Amino acid sequence: MTKEDTLLQAVNRLSRQVDGLEFSNPTAYVYNPLTYAKRPHQAYLEKYGKAPKKIVFLGMNPGPWGMAQTGVPFGEIEAVKQWLKIDCPVDKPEHEHPKRRVMGFSCSRSEVSGRRLWGLFAQRYGKAEDFFKDHFVANYCPLVFMEEGGRNRTPDKLPAKEREALFALCDRHLRETVEILQPQWVIGVGRFAETSALRALGKSDAKIGLILHPSPASPAANKDWAGTVTRQMQELSLW
């Protein structure tokens, strides 16, 4: 990476690199939103990815009804359209699962994790521009993995060799992201993201923190997630 590299250039490089990886059963379908949802993702980077940032919130990988549809991390459709003011055409993945169609911004499903995350930021900061002045939201891994039956498969469940090849690229990209955005903090949204940040950024000046993941699959997240995360951020003296 050169000093002149932008976040968009780094993302495009990561997209090309992960497209060259191969995955075996039970992974049957792999979506790369950085490719088929490139237009809204580029709009997100151009609108909100200007350096420097104080805090980067780091998620795991795209959800099937969030970034897989909109190209935006935790990209719950209404939040992206109404709060982030992004609404761009989305193409189709090369190999599409019949039960996990990409409908783009016309998708009727709502991603609870994204609704909770962006909802908290909207409640606290009001305008998106005020939040993104000092903050950014990214995902560690850009790919969506699905089994033959349509079940979502998280990156940590991949076989060791596939995981190592993928994580090497994602670690490098996270370091590039931090070098470009110069955040004081990287906050893992969930334990996986925190662990990934600790591994990738061990020699970085950025501090690493953790907030509870907003997934409805987590019993803790279904009990006042916003209040819990607010307290966690206050304990880090960030809110």
C-alpha positions as CSV (number, residue, x, y, z in Angstrom):
1,M,0.0,0.0,0.0
2,T,1.2,3.5,-0.8
3,K,0.5,6.7,1.1
4,E,-1.7,7.8,-1.7
5,D,-4.0,4.8,-1.4
6,T,-7.6,5.5,-0.6
7,L,-10.1,3.3,1.3
8,L,-11.8,2.6,-2.0
9,Q,-8.6,1.4,-3.6
10,A,-7.9,-0.8,-0.6
11,V,-11.5,-2.3,-0.7
12,N,-11.2,-2.9,-4.5
13,R,-8.0,-4.7,-3.9
14,L,-9.5,-6.9,-1.2
15,S,-12.4,-7.7,-3.4
16,R,-10.2,-9.0,-6.2
17,Q,-8.1,-11.0,-3.7
18,V,-11.0,-12.8,-2.0
19,D,-12.6,-13.6,-5.4
20,G,-9.5,-15.7,-6.0
21,L,-10.1,-18.0,-3.0
22,E,-11.8,-21.4,-3.2
23,F,-14.2,-22.9,-0.7
24,S,-15.4,-26.4,-0.2
25,N,-18.4,-28.2,1.1
26,P,-20.4,-27.5,3.2
27,T,-19.9,-24.0,1.7
28,A,-22.0,-24.1,-1.5
29,Y,-22.5,-20.4,-2.3
30,V,-20.3,-17.4,-1.7
31,Y,-21.5,-13.8,-2.2
32,N,-19.1,-10.9,-2.5
33,P,-21.2,-7.7,-2.1
34,L,-18.1,-5.6,-2.9
35,T,-18.5,-6.8,-6.4
36,Y,-22.3,-7.0,-7.2
37,A,-23.2,-4.2,-4.8
38,K,-20.2,-2.1,-5.7
39,R,-22.2,1.1,-6.4
40,P,-23.8,1.5,-3.0
41,H,-20.6,0.4,-1.2
42,Q,-18.6,2.9,-3.2
43,A,-21.2,5.6,-2.3
44,Y,-20.8,4.7,1.3
45,L,-17.0,5.0,1.2
46,E,-17.1,8.2,-0.7
47,K,-19.7,9.8,1.5
48,Y,-18.6,8.6,4.9
49,G,-15.1,7.1,4.6
50,K,-13.0,10.3,4.8
51,A,-10.0,10.2,7.2
52,P,-9.3,10.6,10.0
53,K,-11.7,8.9,12.3
54,K,-11.7,8.5,16.1
55,I,-13.5,5.1,16.2
56,V,-13.9,2.3,13.7
57,F,-16.7,-0.2,14.6
58,L,-15.8,-3.6,13.2
59,G,-18.3,-6.3,12.3
60,M,-17.8,-9.9,11.4
61,N,-19.1,-10.4,7.8
62,P,-22.2,-9.4,5.8
63,G,-25.6,-10.6,6.9
64,P,-28.0,-12.1,4.2
65,W,-30.6,-9.3,4.7
66,G,-28.1,-6.5,5.3
67,M,-24.9,-5.9,3.5
68,A,-25.6,-8.8,1.2
69,Q,-28.5,-6.7,-0.1
70,T,-27.2,-3.1,0.2
71,G,-23.4,-3.3,0.1
72,V,-23.2,-1.4,3.4
73,P,-21.9,-3.0,6.6
74,F,-24.9,-3.9,8.9
75,G,-26.8,-2.5,6.0
76,E,-30.5,-2.8,7.1
77,I,-32.4,-1.5,4.1
78,E,-34.5,1.3,5.8
79,A,-31.5,2.6,7.8
80,V,-29.3,2.8,4.7
81,K,-32.0,4.5,2.6
82,Q,-33.5,6.8,5.3
83,W,-30.5,7.6,7.5
84,L,-27.4,7.1,5.4
85,K,-29.3,8.4,2.3
86,I,-27.9,5.7,0.0
87,D,-30.0,4.0,-2.5
88,C,-28.2,2.6,-5.6
89,P,-28.8,-0.2,-8.1
90,V,-27.5,-3.6,-7.0
91,D,-26.6,-6.4,-9.4
92,K,-26.7,-10.1,-8.8
93,P,-24.0,-12.5,-7.5
94,E,-22.7,-14.8,-10.1
95,H,-24.1,-17.9,-8.4
96,E,-27.3,-17.1,-6.5
97,H,-28.9,-19.3,-4.0
98,P,-32.6,-19.8,-4.8
99,K,-33.6,-19.2,-1.2
100,R,-31.3,-16.3,-0.7
101,R,-32.0,-14.0,-3.6
102,V,-30.4,-10.6,-3.8
103,M,-33.1,-8.1,-4.3
104,G,-31.1,-5.0,-3.4
105,F,-33.0,-2.1,-2.0
106,S,-36.4,-3.7,-2.9
107,C,-35.8,-6.6,-0.5
108,S,-38.6,-6.7,2.0
109,R,-36.6,-8.4,4.8
110,S,-35.1,-6.4,7.6
111,E,-31.8,-7.3,9.3
112,V,-32.3,-6.9,13.0
113,S,-28.6,-6.5,13.8
114,G,-28.4,-3.5,11.4
115,R,-31.6,-2.0,12.6
116,R,-30.3,-2.1,16.2
117,L,-26.8,-0.8,15.4
118,W,-27.8,2.1,13.1
119,G,-30.8,2.9,15.3
120,L,-28.6,3.4,18.3
121,F,-26.2,5.7,16.3
122,A,-29.2,7.6,14.9
123,Q,-30.7,8.1,18.4
124,R,-27.4,9.3,19.8
125,Y,-26.0,11.4,17.0
126,G,-29.1,12.5,15.1
127,K,-27.7,13.1,11.6
128,A,-25.5,10.5,9.9
129,E,-23.0,13.2,9.1
130,D,-22.5,13.9,12.8
131,F,-21.9,10.3,13.5
132,F,-19.5,9.8,10.6
133,K,-17.5,12.9,11.5
134,D,-15.5,10.8,14.0
135,H,-16.8,7.2,13.4
136,F,-16.8,4.5,10.7
137,V,-18.4,1.1,10.4
138,A,-16.6,-1.8,8.5
139,N,-16.7,-5.5,8.3
140,Y,-13.7,-7.7,8.9
141,C,-14.6,-10.2,6.1
142,P,-16.5,-9.0,3.0
143,L,-17.9,-12.4,2.0
144,V,-21.3,-14.2,2.7
145,F,-21.1,-18.0,3.0
146,M,-24.1,-20.3,2.6
147,E,-24.6,-24.0,2.7
148,E,-26.6,-25.9,0.1
149,G,-29.8,-25.6,2.0
150,G,-29.4,-21.8,2.4
151,R,-28.1,-21.8,6.0
152,N,-25.7,-19.0,6.8
153,R,-22.1,-20.1,7.5
154,T,-19.9,-17.7,9.5
155,P,-16.2,-17.4,8.6
156,D,-15.0,-18.9,11.8
157,K,-16.7,-22.2,10.8
158,L,-14.6,-22.6,7.6
159,P,-12.0,-25.4,7.4
160,A,-8.6,-24.4,8.8
161,K,-6.8,-23.9,5.4
162,E,-9.6,-21.9,3.9
163,R,-9.9,-19.8,7.1
164,E,-6.2,-19.1,7.2
165,A,-6.1,-18.0,3.5
166,L,-9.1,-15.7,4.0
167,F,-8.0,-14.3,7.3
168,A,-4.6,-13.4,6.0
169,L,-6.2,-11.2,3.4
170,C,-8.7,-9.7,5.8
171,D,-6.0,-9.0,8.4
172,R,-4.0,-7.2,5.8
173,H,-7.0,-5.1,4.7
174,L,-7.9,-4.2,8.3
175,R,-4.3,-3.0,8.8
176,E,-4.6,-0.9,5.6
177,T,-8.0,0.5,6.8
178,V,-6.5,1.5,10.1
179,E,-3.5,3.1,8.4
180,I,-5.8,5.1,6.1
181,L,-8.4,6.2,8.7
182,Q,-6.0,6.5,11.6
183,P,-8.5,5.7,14.3
184,Q,-7.7,5.9,18.0
185,W,-10.0,2.9,18.7
186,V,-11.2,-0.2,16.8
187,I,-14.3,-1.5,18.5
188,G,-15.2,-5.1,17.8
189,V,-18.9,-5.6,17.4
190,G,-18.9,-9.0,19.0
191,R,-16.1,-11.3,20.2
192,F,-15.0,-12.6,16.8
193,A,-14.4,-9.1,15.5
194,E,-12.5,-8.1,18.7
195,T,-10.3,-11.2,18.4
196,S,-9.7,-10.5,14.7
197,A,-8.7,-6.9,15.5
198,L,-6.3,-8.0,18.3
199,R,-4.6,-10.5,15.9
200,A,-4.3,-8.1,12.9
201,L,-3.5,-4.9,14.8
202,G,-1.1,-6.2,17.4
203,K,1.6,-3.7,16.2
204,S,-0.8,-0.8,15.6
205,D,-1.3,2.2,17.9
206,A,-5.0,1.8,17.8
207,K,-6.7,0.5,21.0
208,I,-9.0,-2.4,20.8
209,G,-12.4,-2.6,22.5
210,L,-15.6,-4.7,22.5
211,I,-19.3,-4.1,22.4
212,L,-22.1,-6.7,22.4
213,H,-23.1,-7.9,19.0
214,P,-26.7,-6.9,18.2
215,S,-27.7,-10.3,16.7
216,P,-31.2,-11.5,17.8
217,A,-29.6,-15.0,18.1
218,S,-27.9,-13.7,21.2
219,P,-30.1,-13.8,24.3
220,A,-28.1,-10.9,25.9
221,A,-28.7,-8.8,22.8
222,N,-32.4,-9.2,23.2
223,K,-32.3,-7.6,26.6
224,D,-31.8,-3.9,26.2
225,W,-29.0,-4.2,23.6
226,A,-28.8,-0.4,23.2
227,G,-28.5,0.2,27.0
228,T,-25.8,-2.5,27.3
229,V,-23.7,-1.0,24.5
230,T,-24.1,2.5,25.8
231,R,-22.7,1.3,29.1
232,Q,-19.8,-0.5,27.4
233,M,-18.9,2.6,25.5
234,Q,-19.1,4.7,28.6
235,E,-16.8,2.2,30.4
236,L,-14.3,2.8,27.6
237,S,-14.7,6.6,28.2
238,L,-15.8,6.9,24.5
239,W,-19.4,8.1,25.2
